[in-house]
Amino acid sequence: MKTGWGILGVAALIAVTLPAAGCSTACPAIGYVSTLEVTVQGGAEAVDDVQLCTDEGCSAPEPTAAPAPSIAVTDHWIELPGGGFSPAPGPSVPPPAYPDTRYIGSRQGGDTWRFTFILGPVPSHITLRALAEDGSVLAEQVNDLEWTREDPFSPCPGPVTTPPVVFLVGELSP
């Protein structure tokens, strides 16, 4: 008789927990990025860079990749502890330095910039600055952004999008 109750108990446990297992959502532990595209109009030829600023700080340019290390043929070898040999270490190439900011900007073409938002919430209020080659500010523009989820039906967080922003740069009035 005990075996009958044991089987019945296991079946009851499965019947109770199986529907609950279908309701849980396991979101992948992957990062995602959201971007904003900015198009400069009315004086784009004078603009060297566009900077995006929020209360948290301003964007930084995208880091440039360090040159790839070349493979050098050497007569200097080091014996490895497990057997075998390895080329002796030579001068190393430092990795690219990433700026200490959540916003990375990169020029996509003559008048278009893309800003990538790294970790954390995206801003709803931004200030754009057009910078000349000497770093002086040519123009500023304040924008409110309205973000929408790329997949509004997903129970997991994910990237969001906002319409492109047109940045009007022209003669500054005195």
C-alpha positions in Angstrom: 0.0 0.0 0.0 2.9 2.3 0.6 4.0 2.1 -2.9 0.6 3.2 -4.2 0.7 6.3 -2.0 4.3 7.1 -3.1 3.4 7.0 -6.8 0.3 9.0 -6.1 2.3 11.6 -4.2 4.9 11.9 -6.9 2.1 12.3 -9.5 0.4 15.0 -7.4 3.7 16.8 -7.0 4.3 16.8 -10.7 0.7 18.0 -11.4 1.1 20.9 -9.0 4.6 22.0 -10.1 4.4 21.5 -13.9 2.0 24.4 -14.6 4.0 26.7 -12.4 7.2 25.9 -14.4 5.5 27.1 -17.6 4.8 30.5 -16.0 8.4 31.4 -15.0 10.6 33.3 -17.4 14.3 32.8 -17.5 15.8 35.9 -19.1 19.2 35.4 -20.7 22.1 37.0 -18.9 23.3 38.9 -21.9 23.9 42.6 -22.4 22.2 44.7 -25.0 22.9 48.1 -26.3 20.6 50.9 -27.4 21.6 53.6 -29.9 20.5 57.0 -31.0 21.3 58.5 -34.4 21.8 62.2 -34.8 21.9 64.0 -38.1 23.5 67.5 -38.3 21.9 70.0 -40.6 22.8 73.6 -41.5 26.5 73.9 -41.1 27.7 70.3 -40.8 31.0 71.1 -42.6 32.2 73.2 -39.6 31.4 70.4 -37.1 34.3 68.2 -36.0 32.4 66.2 -33.4 29.0 66.0 -31.7 28.8 65.4 -28.0 25.7 64.0 -26.1 25.3 65.2 -22.5 23.0 64.3 -19.7 23.0 65.0 -15.9 25.3 62.0 -15.6 28.0 63.5 -17.9 28.9 63.7 -21.6 29.7 61.2 -24.3 33.2 60.3 -25.3 34.4 59.3 -28.8 34.6 55.6 -29.6 38.0 54.2 -28.7 40.2 53.3 -31.6 41.6 49.8 -31.7 45.2 49.3 -30.8 47.4 48.0 -33.6 47.4 44.2 -33.9 50.5 42.6 -32.6 52.7 41.1 -35.2 54.0 37.6 -34.8 57.7 37.7 -34.6 60.1 34.9 -35.4 62.6 34.6 -32.6 65.5 32.5 -31.5 64.5 33.1 -27.9 62.3 30.3 -26.4 61.0 29.6 -23.0 60.5 26.0 -21.8 57.0 25.5 -20.5 56.4 23.7 -17.2 54.3 21.0 -18.8 56.7 20.4 -21.6 57.2 22.1 -24.9 58.4 25.6 -25.7 56.9 29.1 -26.2 58.4 32.2 -27.8 59.9 34.5 -25.3 57.7 37.4 -24.4 58.4 40.6 -26.3 57.0 44.1 -26.1 53.3 44.0 -25.6 50.7 46.1 -27.4 48.4 47.9 -24.9 44.7 47.3 -25.3 42.5 50.2 -26.3 41.5 52.5 -23.4 37.8 52.8 -23.0 36.4 56.1 -21.6 34.7 56.3 -18.2 31.3 57.1 -19.5 28.0 55.4 -20.4 27.7 57.2 -23.7 30.0 56.5 -26.7 29.7 58.6 -29.9 31.0 57.8 -33.3 30.8 59.5 -36.6 28.9 57.4 -39.2 29.3 59.7 -42.2 29.7 63.3 -43.1 26.7 64.6 -41.1 25.6 61.6 -39.0 26.7 60.4 -35.5 25.6 57.3 -33.6 25.5 57.3 -29.8 25.6 53.9 -28.0 24.2 53.7 -24.4 26.1 51.3 -22.2 24.4 49.7 -19.2 21.7 51.3 -17.1 18.6 53.2 -18.2 18.6 55.4 -21.3 18.2 59.1 -20.9 14.9 60.9 -21.6 16.4 64.3 -21.7 19.7 65.2 -23.6 21.8 68.1 -24.7 23.7 67.9 -28.0 26.8 70.0 -28.6 28.4 70.6 -31.9 32.2 71.0 -31.4 34.7 72.7 -33.7 38.1 71.2 -34.3 39.6 73.3 -31.5 36.9 72.0 -29.1 34.8 75.2 -29.0 31.1 74.8 -28.9 29.4 75.8 -32.2 25.8 75.1 -31.1 23.8 73.4 -28.4 20.3 71.8 -28.7 18.1 70.3 -26.0 16.0 67.3 -26.9 13.5 65.1 -25.1 13.6 61.4 -26.2 10.8 58.9 -26.2 12.0 55.4 -26.2 10.1 52.3 -27.2 11.0 48.6 -26.6 12.1 46.8 -29.8 10.0 43.8 -28.6 7.1 45.1 -26.5 5.8 41.6 -25.8 9.0 40.1 -24.4 8.9 39.6 -20.6 12.7 40.2 -20.5 14.4 43.6 -20.7 16.0 44.4 -24.0 17.1 47.2 -26.3 15.0 50.2 -26.9 14.8 52.6 -29.8 14.0 56.2 -30.4 13.5 58.2 -33.6 16.6 59.9 -35.1 17.3 63.4 -33.9 18.0 66.3 -36.3 20.5 68.7 -34.8 20.2 72.1 -36.4 23.6 73.9 -36.4 24.0 77.3 -38.0 25.2 80.8 -37.3 25.1 81.6 -33.6 23.1 84.8 -32.9 24.9 87.5 -30.9 
